[in-house]
Amino acid sequence: MTDSTSAEAPPTLVAGRAVASTVATMSVLGRLGQQVLAEYGVTEVDLDAWYPYQLRRSMHDAAFQRFGEEALYVFGLANVNFFGPAMQIAREANEHYRERVSLASSQAEVENALADLFERNVGAFNDAVRGSVRSAFDGIGATCKRLGPTRFELQTVSTSAPTHEAFQRGIMNGMLTQFIADHWQFDLRFEPLRTRTGEDWTALAWTCEFRWQPTGRSNSEMSTALMISARDALLAKVLAESDAQRARATEALHRLETLSEQLAKYLPPQIRDALVAGQYDTGIATRRKKLSVFFSDIRNFTQTSESLQPEALTEYINEYFSEMTQIALAHGATIDKYIGDAMMVFFGDPDSRGVREDARACVEMALTMQERMVGLQQRWRARGFDQPFEIRIGINTGYCNVGNFGSDQRLSYTILGGEVNLAQRLESNADVGGILVSYETWVHVQDMVEAEPRGAIQMKGIARPVQTFAIRGRKPSTARQALRLEHPAGVAIALDPATLDAQERAALSERLAAMAERLRQG
């Protein structure tokens, strides 16, 4: 490939819409994109204007220098959403591909359909790249070549810098995942020795190998999982650099204000707040501490999920986790992780009210969750979910290892130890809709709950048999009083406010107030 530009050639420009898309995708990193715009004297991007190619390259370079290729890869994945016309072409190609596959009578026909789909995707990518650049160099764009039945070569020529390969790879991975990841696995492998550059362009090459492997998941689910994984990698990179950034705390905090809001979705709030304030050490370090550990999961989740459409399942599981998370945070819990349909939280770190109060808060949280499940089940049945989720809960109090586990590249704030495993074992032995606790937890809450002794559990790694107790509810002195009203005229109301969320309570109170007003008026 040769550079056909000359000293008299007009400058290479990028479209305003391309610059705007970069600014939008960089918003997760705070004002970094806006700061680069300011350096070029741009206060607001005009979508119909054209800008020096160095502007967009500088924005990518700023993100790359601070957060590495993980940032550019996330940008590439997100950038697919701005490929309007190109994505329409890709969608039409996908429909054509699926028609061909449905009619295929041999593996070769399926592979030929794949080749056609790949070429059309690259063609759409080519149109998007060429449509966003004005250059005297006519080699800008994307091309591909078939190397075997399911092996291809991909080459892009763009205004990106040679170090920005992850951005181009993110775009192509994002496009392919949206259309064929449900039954084709693929590996897009960068060929760095084939990189070529000119004054205002970079040619990059990859080989792409496809494997027929149906996943049982939709392309939408696969795309979401891909983005979550990429953002996790970016998050890990940000955390790994936090020690170095602490020395520049004032400047760093200003730049990370917006990012902090995004991190709240991935980290316990207590840790997020400490990180932003520069009060949390991200070194690999753990400590022994007595915690109350909580596990819950949904009964027969696999069977239930198979009976629901993916969209309905997503709606219900997100609603369930949102409600349970809100309750957990309200009681001061540290949310460790979601494991499929299971939820793991603990009390006692990084903040603790003492072992006894931590255990009581944990049990009170569990009772509130089971009470809230009653209201959720009623709501779900009203929406057509005839076998709504039911959960089991296990709680144990004991010494655990808590802190940062992992490597210098990626850390996970979590807890480990036999007492954690015991909490999970208690959950698996709990009644549906019930709460099973160990003696070590029960001893702290026996004055506030009614409990039924259960058999001992013998666990590998724990020498003692573990006495267990099934929590039946609060004792009368501590129980929440249901709202009751009875009258011979045919009035009978028995209502537990805990089974309703704030919106439902407000709506019901308005209806009751309206009825009371009508009653007064006769």
C-alpha positions as CSV (number, residue, x, y, z in Angstrom):
1,M,0.0,0.0,0.0
2,T,1.4,3.4,-0.9
3,D,0.5,6.9,0.3
4,S,-1.0,8.9,-2.6
5,T,-1.2,12.2,-0.6
6,S,1.1,15.1,-1.4
7,A,2.2,18.3,0.2
8,E,-0.5,20.2,-1.8
9,A,-3.3,17.8,-0.9
10,P,-6.2,19.1,1.2
11,P,-6.1,18.2,4.9
12,T,-7.7,15.0,6.1
13,L,-10.9,15.6,7.9
14,V,-13.4,13.6,10.0
15,A,-17.2,14.2,10.1
16,G,-18.7,16.1,13.0
17,R,-21.0,13.1,13.8
18,A,-17.9,10.9,14.2
19,V,-16.4,13.4,16.6
20,A,-19.7,13.7,18.5
21,S,-20.0,9.9,18.8
22,T,-16.5,9.8,20.3
23,V,-17.4,12.5,22.8
24,A,-20.5,10.6,23.8
25,T,-18.7,7.2,24.3
26,M,-16.0,9.0,26.3
27,S,-18.5,10.4,28.8
28,V,-18.0,7.3,31.1
29,L,-14.5,8.7,31.7
30,G,-15.8,12.1,32.9
31,R,-14.8,15.3,31.0
32,L,-11.8,13.8,29.3
33,G,-13.3,14.2,25.8
34,Q,-14.5,17.8,26.5
35,Q,-11.0,18.7,27.7
36,V,-9.5,17.6,24.4
37,L,-12.1,19.5,22.5
38,A,-11.2,22.6,24.5
39,E,-7.5,22.2,23.5
40,Y,-8.6,22.4,19.8
41,G,-10.8,25.4,20.5
42,V,-14.1,23.5,20.0
43,T,-16.9,24.3,22.5
44,E,-19.7,22.4,20.8
45,V,-19.5,19.8,18.0
46,D,-21.4,20.7,14.8
47,L,-22.7,17.4,13.4
48,D,-22.6,18.8,9.8
49,A,-19.1,20.2,10.0
50,W,-15.8,18.5,9.3
51,Y,-12.8,18.6,11.7
52,P,-9.1,17.8,11.6
53,Y,-8.5,14.1,11.9
54,Q,-6.0,14.8,14.7
55,L,-8.9,15.9,17.0
56,R,-10.5,12.5,17.1
57,R,-7.1,10.8,17.3
58,S,-6.2,13.0,20.2
59,M,-9.3,12.0,22.1
60,H,-8.6,8.4,21.6
61,D,-5.0,8.9,22.6
62,A,-5.9,10.7,25.8
63,A,-8.1,7.7,26.9
64,F,-5.4,5.2,25.8
65,Q,-2.6,6.9,27.7
66,R,-4.7,7.0,30.9
67,F,-6.7,3.7,30.7
68,G,-5.1,1.6,28.0
69,E,-6.6,-0.4,25.3
70,E,-9.5,-1.4,27.6
71,A,-11.0,2.1,27.2
72,L,-10.6,2.1,23.4
73,Y,-12.2,-1.4,23.2
74,V,-15.3,-0.1,25.1
75,F,-15.4,2.9,22.8
76,G,-15.4,0.6,19.8
77,L,-18.2,-1.5,21.1
78,A,-20.3,1.5,22.0
79,N,-19.5,3.2,18.6
80,V,-21.5,0.5,16.8
81,N,-24.6,2.2,18.1
82,F,-23.8,5.3,15.9
83,F,-23.6,3.3,12.7
84,G,-27.2,3.9,11.6
85,P,-27.2,3.3,7.8
86,A,-24.4,0.8,8.1
87,M,-26.2,-1.2,10.7
88,Q,-29.3,-1.3,8.6
89,I,-27.3,-2.9,5.8
90,A,-25.8,-5.4,8.3
91,R,-29.3,-6.2,9.6
92,E,-30.6,-6.9,6.1
93,A,-27.5,-9.1,5.5
94,N,-28.3,-11.0,8.7
95,E,-31.9,-11.6,7.6
96,H,-30.6,-12.9,4.2
97,Y,-28.0,-15.1,6.0
98,R,-30.6,-16.7,8.3
99,E,-32.8,-17.5,5.3
100,R,-29.9,-19.2,3.6
101,V,-29.0,-21.2,6.7
102,S,-32.6,-22.3,7.1
103,L,-32.6,-23.7,3.6
104,A,-29.0,-25.1,3.6
105,S,-28.6,-28.8,3.0
106,S,-24.9,-29.1,3.8
107,Q,-22.3,-27.6,6.0
108,A,-20.6,-26.0,3.0
109,E,-23.8,-24.0,2.3
110,V,-23.9,-22.8,5.9
111,E,-20.2,-21.8,5.6
112,N,-20.9,-19.9,2.3
113,A,-23.7,-18.1,4.0
114,L,-21.4,-17.1,6.8
115,A,-18.8,-15.9,4.3
116,D,-21.4,-13.7,2.6
117,L,-22.6,-12.3,5.9
118,F,-19.0,-11.5,7.0
119,E,-18.3,-9.8,3.7
120,R,-21.5,-7.7,4.0
121,N,-20.7,-6.7,7.6
122,V,-17.2,-5.6,6.5
123,G,-18.8,-3.8,3.6
124,A,-21.1,-2.0,6.0
125,F,-18.1,-1.1,8.1
126,N,-16.3,0.1,5.0
127,D,-19.2,2.4,4.2
128,A,-19.3,3.8,7.7
129,V,-15.5,4.5,7.7
130,R,-15.4,6.0,4.3
131,G,-18.5,8.1,5.0
132,S,-16.9,9.7,8.0
133,V,-13.5,10.7,6.5
134,R,-12.5,13.1,3.8
135,S,-9.0,12.4,2.5
136,A,-6.9,12.7,-0.6
137,F,-5.8,9.1,0.2
138,D,-8.2,6.8,-1.5
139,G,-7.4,3.7,0.6
140,I,-9.5,4.6,3.6
141,G,-12.0,1.8,4.4
142,A,-12.3,-1.9,5.2
143,T,-11.7,-5.0,3.1
144,C,-11.7,-8.7,3.7
145,K,-10.6,-12.0,2.1
146,R,-11.7,-15.5,2.6
147,L,-8.7,-17.8,3.6
148,G,-10.7,-21.0,4.3
149,P,-14.2,-22.3,4.9
150,T,-14.6,-20.3,8.1
151,R,-11.3,-18.3,8.2
152,F,-11.0,-14.8,6.9
153,E,-8.6,-11.9,6.7
154,L,-9.8,-8.4,7.7
155,Q,-8.0,-5.1,7.0
156,T,-9.0,-1.6,8.0
157,V,-7.4,1.7,6.9
158,S,-8.4,4.6,9.0
159,T,-7.2,7.8,10.6
160,S,-6.6,6.0,13.9
161,A,-3.1,5.8,15.4
162,P,-1.3,2.4,15.2
163,T,-1.7,2.1,19.0
164,H,-5.5,2.4,18.7
165,E,-6.1,-1.1,17.3
166,A,-8.5,-2.0,20.2
167,F,-11.0,0.6,18.9
168,Q,-11.3,-0.9,15.5
169,R,-11.4,-4.4,17.0
170,G,-14.2,-3.3,19.3
171,I,-16.3,-2.0,16.4
172,M,-15.9,-5.3,14.4
173,N,-16.5,-7.5,17.5
174,G,-19.6,-5.5,18.3
175,M,-21.1,-5.8,14.8
176,L,-20.4,-9.5,14.6
177,T,-21.8,-10.2,18.1
178,Q,-25.0,-8.4,17.3
179,F,-25.8,-10.8,14.4
180,I,-24.1,-14.2,14.6
181,A,-22.9,-14.8,18.2
182,D,-26.0,-17.0,19.0
183,H,-24.4,-19.9,17.1
184,W,-21.0,-18.9,15.8
185,Q,-18.1,-18.3,18.1
186,F,-15.3,-16.3,16.6
187,D,-11.7,-15.2,17.3
188,L,-10.5,-11.9,15.9
189,R,-6.8,-12.1,16.1
190,F,-4.6,-9.0,15.5
191,E,-1.6,-9.3,13.2
192,P,0.7,-6.5,14.5
193,L,3.6,-7.3,12.0
194,R,1.3,-6.3,9.1
195,T,0.6,-2.8,10.5
196,R,1.4,-0.1,8.0
197,T,1.2,3.7,8.4
198,G,1.2,6.9,6.4
199,E,1.1,10.5,7.5
200,D,-2.6,10.5,8.3
201,W,-3.6,6.8,8.1
202,T,-3.0,3.4,9.6
203,A,-3.6,0.0,8.1
204,L,-4.3,-2.8,10.5
205,A,-5.0,-6.5,9.8
206,W,-6.6,-9.3,11.7
207,T,-7.4,-13.0,11.0
208,C,-10.9,-14.1,12.0
209,E,-11.7,-17.8,12.7
210,F,-15.3,-18.9,13.2
211,R,-16.5,-22.1,15.0
212,W,-20.1,-23.4,14.8
213,Q,-21.2,-23.5,18.5
214,P,-24.8,-22.6,19.3
215,T,-24.9,-20.9,22.7
216,G,-28.6,-21.0,23.5
217,R,-28.5,-17.3,24.1
218,S,-29.8,-14.5,21.9
219,N,-27.5,-12.1,20.1
220,S,-28.9,-9.3,22.3
221,E,-27.9,-11.2,25.4
222,M,-24.4,-12.0,24.0
223,S,-23.9,-8.3,23.1
224,T,-24.9,-7.2,26.6
225,A,-22.5,-9.8,28.1
226,L,-19.7,-8.6,25.8
227,M,-20.2,-5.0,26.8
228,I,-20.4,-5.9,30.5
229,S,-17.2,-7.9,30.2
230,A,-15.4,-5.0,28.5
231,R,-16.6,-2.5,31.0
232,D,-15.4,-4.8,33.8
233,A,-12.0,-4.9,32.2
234,L,-12.0,-1.1,32.0
235,L,-13.1,-0.9,35.6
236,A,-10.3,-3.1,36.7
237,K,-7.8,-1.0,34.9
238,V,-9.1,2.2,36.6
239,L,-8.9,0.6,40.0
240,A,-5.4,-0.8,39.4
241,E,-4.2,2.8,38.6
242,S,-5.9,4.4,41.6
243,D,-2.7,4.3,43.8
244,A,-0.8,6.4,41.3
245,Q,-3.8,8.7,40.9
246,R,-4.0,9.4,44.6
247,A,-0.9,11.5,44.4
248,R,-2.9,13.8,42.0
249,A,-6.0,13.5,44.1
250,T,-7.5,17.0,43.5
251,E,-7.2,16.8,39.7
252,A,-8.2,13.1,39.6
253,L,-11.3,13.5,41.7
254,H,-12.5,16.3,39.4
255,R,-12.1,14.0,36.3
256,L,-13.6,11.0,37.9
257,E,-16.9,12.6,39.2
258,T,-18.9,11.3,36.3
259,L,-17.1,7.9,36.3
260,S,-17.9,7.5,40.0
261,E,-21.6,7.4,39.1
262,Q,-21.0,4.6,36.6
263,L,-18.8,2.7,39.1
264,A,-21.7,2.6,41.6
265,K,-23.3,0.0,39.5
266,Y,-20.3,-2.3,39.8
267,L,-19.0,-1.8,43.3
268,P,-20.5,-1.8,46.8
269,P,-21.3,1.9,47.6
270,Q,-19.1,1.8,50.7
271,I,-16.0,0.8,48.6
272,R,-17.0,3.2,45.8
273,D,-17.2,6.2,48.2
274,A,-13.9,5.3,49.8
275,L,-12.2,5.0,46.4
276,V,-13.4,8.3,45.2
277,A,-12.3,9.9,48.5
278,G,-8.9,8.3,48.2
279,Q,-9.4,6.4,51.5
280,Y,-9.2,2.9,50.1
281,D,-6.1,0.9,49.5
282,T,-6.3,-1.2,46.3
283,G,-3.3,-3.3,47.2
284,I,-3.7,-7.1,47.5
285,A,-4.5,-7.4,51.2
286,T,-6.9,-9.3,53.3
287,R,-7.8,-9.6,57.0
288,R,-9.7,-11.9,59.4
289,K,-13.0,-10.5,60.6
290,K,-16.2,-11.8,62.1
291,L,-19.0,-11.2,59.6
292,S,-22.6,-12.2,59.1
293,V,-22.9,-13.7,55.7
294,F,-26.1,-14.0,53.7
295,F,-26.9,-16.2,50.7
296,S,-30.2,-16.3,48.8
297,D,-31.3,-18.0,45.6
298,I,-34.5,-18.6,43.6
299,R,-36.1,-22.0,43.8
300,N,-36.2,-23.9,40.5
301,F,-34.8,-20.9,38.7
302,T,-33.6,-23.0,35.7
303,Q,-37.0,-24.6,35.2
304,T,-38.8,-21.3,35.7
305,S,-36.6,-19.4,33.3
306,E,-37.2,-22.0,30.6
307,S,-40.9,-21.4,30.8
308,L,-40.5,-17.6,30.2
309,Q,-39.6,-15.6,27.1
310,P,-36.1,-14.0,27.5
311,E,-37.6,-10.5,27.6
312,A,-40.0,-11.5,30.4
313,L,-37.3,-13.3,32.3
314,T,-35.0,-10.3,32.1
315,E,-37.8,-8.0,33.3
316,Y,-38.7,-10.1,36.3
317,I,-35.1,-11.0,37.4
318,N,-34.0,-7.3,37.1
319,E,-37.1,-6.3,39.1
320,Y,-36.3,-8.9,41.7
321,F,-32.6,-7.9,42.1
322,S,-33.5,-4.2,42.2
323,E,-36.0,-4.7,45.0
324,M,-33.6,-7.0,47.0
325,T,-30.7,-4.7,46.4
326,Q,-32.6,-1.7,47.7
327,I,-33.5,-3.5,50.9
328,A,-29.9,-4.7,51.3
329,L,-28.5,-1.2,51.0
330,A,-31.2,0.2,53.3
331,H,-30.0,-2.2,56.0
332,G,-26.3,-1.3,55.5
333,A,-25.3,-4.5,53.8
334,T,-22.2,-4.9,51.6
335,I,-23.3,-6.5,48.3
336,D,-20.6,-9.0,47.3
337,K,-21.9,-10.4,44.1
338,Y,-24.8,-11.8,42.0
339,I,-24.2,-15.4,40.9
340,G,-26.8,-16.2,38.3
341,D,-30.0,-16.1,40.4
342,A,-28.2,-16.1,43.7
343,M,-27.3,-13.1,45.8
344,M,-24.4,-12.9,48.3
345,V,-24.1,-10.0,50.8
346,F,-22.4,-9.6,54.2
347,F,-22.4,-7.3,57.2
348,G,-19.3,-6.2,59.2
349,D,-17.0,-4.8,56.6
350,P,-16.0,-2.2,55.5
351,D,-18.4,-0.7,58.1
352,S,-19.5,-2.5,61.2
353,R,-21.8,-1.8,64.1
354,G,-20.4,-4.7,66.1
355,V,-20.9,-8.4,65.6
356,R,-24.3,-8.5,67.4
357,E,-25.8,-5.6,65.7
358,D,-24.4,-6.8,62.3
359,A,-26.1,-10.2,62.8
360,R,-29.4,-8.5,63.8
361,A,-29.3,-6.2,60.8
362,C,-28.7,-9.2,58.5
363,V,-31.7,-11.2,59.9
364,E,-33.9,-8.1,59.8
365,M,-32.9,-7.6,56.2
366,A,-33.8,-11.2,55.4
367,L,-37.2,-10.9,57.0
368,T,-37.9,-7.7,55.1
369,M,-36.9,-9.4,51.8
370,Q,-39.2,-12.4,52.4
371,E,-42.0,-10.0,53.2
372,R,-41.3,-8.0,50.1
373,M,-41.4,-11.2,48.0
374,V,-45.1,-11.6,49.0
375,G,-45.9,-8.3,47.4
376,L,-43.7,-9.0,44.3
377,Q,-45.4,-12.4,43.9
378,Q,-48.8,-10.7,43.9
379,R,-47.7,-8.1,41.4
380,W,-46.1,-10.7,39.1
381,R,-49.2,-12.9,39.1
382,A,-51.3,-9.9,38.2
383,R,-49.0,-9.5,35.2
384,G,-49.4,-13.1,34.0
385,F,-46.4,-14.7,35.8
386,D,-48.3,-17.7,37.2
387,Q,-45.3,-19.3,39.0
388,P,-43.4,-16.3,40.4
389,F,-40.0,-16.5,42.0
390,E,-39.7,-18.0,45.5
391,I,-36.5,-17.6,47.4
392,R,-34.5,-19.4,50.1
393,I,-32.1,-17.6,52.5
394,G,-29.2,-18.8,54.6
395,I,-27.3,-16.8,57.2
396,N,-24.1,-17.6,59.1
397,T,-21.9,-15.5,61.5
398,G,-18.2,-16.4,61.7
399,Y,-14.7,-15.4,60.9
400,C,-13.9,-14.8,57.2
401,N,-11.1,-13.5,55.1
402,V,-12.2,-10.2,53.7
403,G,-10.4,-7.7,51.4
404,N,-8.9,-7.5,48.0
405,F,-8.2,-10.7,46.2
406,G,-6.7,-11.1,42.7
407,S,-3.7,-9.7,40.9
408,D,-2.0,-6.4,40.2
409,Q,-4.1,-6.3,37.0
410,R,-7.5,-7.0,38.5
411,L,-8.9,-7.1,42.0
412,S,-12.1,-8.3,43.6
413,Y,-13.3,-7.1,47.0
414,T,-14.9,-10.1,48.5
415,I,-14.9,-12.7,51.4
416,L,-13.6,-16.2,51.5
417,G,-13.5,-19.1,54.0
418,G,-15.4,-22.0,55.4
419,E,-18.0,-19.8,57.1
420,V,-18.9,-18.4,53.7
421,N,-19.4,-21.9,52.4
422,L,-21.5,-22.7,55.4
423,A,-23.9,-19.8,54.7
424,Q,-24.4,-21.1,51.2
425,R,-25.0,-24.6,52.6
426,L,-27.6,-23.2,55.0
427,E,-29.4,-21.5,52.1
428,S,-29.6,-24.8,50.1
429,N,-31.1,-26.4,53.2
430,A,-33.6,-23.7,53.9
431,D,-37.4,-24.0,53.3
432,V,-38.8,-22.3,50.3
433,G,-39.8,-18.8,51.4
434,G,-37.8,-19.5,54.6
435,I,-34.6,-18.4,56.4
436,L,-32.2,-20.9,57.9
437,V,-29.5,-19.5,60.3
438,S,-26.6,-21.1,62.2
439,Y,-26.4,-21.1,66.0
440,E,-23.7,-18.4,65.8
441,T,-26.3,-16.1,64.2
442,W,-29.3,-17.2,66.2
443,V,-27.6,-16.4,69.5
444,H,-27.6,-12.7,68.6
445,V,-31.3,-12.6,67.4
446,Q,-33.1,-15.0,69.7
447,D,-34.8,-12.2,71.5
448,M,-36.2,-10.7,68.3
449,V,-37.4,-13.7,66.2
450,E,-39.4,-16.9,66.6
451,A,-37.2,-19.8,65.5
452,E,-37.5,-23.6,65.2
453,P,-34.5,-25.7,65.9
454,R,-33.4,-27.9,63.0
455,G,-30.9,-30.6,62.6
456,A,-27.2,-30.1,62.7
457,I,-25.2,-29.8,59.4
458,Q,-21.8,-31.5,59.1
459,M,-19.6,-29.7,56.6
460,K,-16.2,-30.6,55.1
461,G,-13.6,-28.3,56.5
462,I,-15.6,-27.5,59.7
463,A,-14.9,-29.9,62.5
464,R,-18.0,-29.1,64.6
465,P,-21.5,-30.0,63.7
466,V,-23.4,-26.8,63.0
467,Q,-26.7,-26.4,64.8
468,T,-29.4,-24.7,62.6
469,F,-32.6,-22.7,63.3
470,A,-35.4,-21.9,60.9
471,I,-36.6,-18.3,61.4
472,R,-40.4,-18.2,61.5
473,G,-40.9,-14.5,62.0
474,R,-40.5,-11.7,64.4
475,K,-41.6,-12.0,68.0
476,P,-44.8,-10.2,68.9
477,S,-42.9,-7.5,70.8
478,T,-40.8,-6.7,67.7
479,A,-43.1,-7.7,64.9
480,R,-44.4,-5.0,62.6
481,Q,-48.1,-4.5,63.2
482,A,-50.3,-5.1,60.2
483,L,-53.0,-2.5,59.4
484,R,-56.4,-4.0,60.3
485,L,-59.9,-2.6,60.0
486,E,-63.1,-4.6,60.4
487,H,-66.7,-3.4,60.4
488,P,-70.1,-5.3,60.4
489,A,-71.0,-3.3,57.2
490,G,-68.7,-5.6,55.2
491,V,-65.4,-3.9,55.7
492,A,-62.3,-6.2,56.3
493,I,-58.8,-4.9,55.7
494,A,-55.6,-6.6,56.8
495,L,-52.5,-5.0,55.2
496,D,-48.8,-5.4,55.9
497,P,-47.1,-2.2,54.5
498,A,-43.8,-4.1,54.2
499,T,-45.3,-6.0,51.2
500,L,-45.7,-2.8,49.2
501,D,-43.1,-0.5,47.7
502,A,-43.2,3.3,48.1
503,Q,-45.1,3.8,44.9
504,E,-47.7,1.1,45.7
505,R,-48.2,2.5,49.2
506,A,-48.7,6.0,47.8
507,A,-51.3,4.8,45.2
508,L,-53.2,2.8,47.8
509,S,-53.3,5.6,50.3
510,E,-54.8,7.9,47.7
511,R,-57.5,5.4,46.9
512,L,-58.3,4.9,50.6
513,A,-58.4,8.7,51.1
514,A,-60.8,9.1,48.2
515,M,-63.1,6.4,49.6
516,A,-63.0,8.0,53.0
517,E,-64.0,11.4,51.5
518,R,-66.9,9.7,49.7
519,L,-67.9,8.1,53.0
520,R,-68.0,11.4,54.8
521,Q,-70.1,13.0,52.1
522,G,-72.7,10.2,52.4
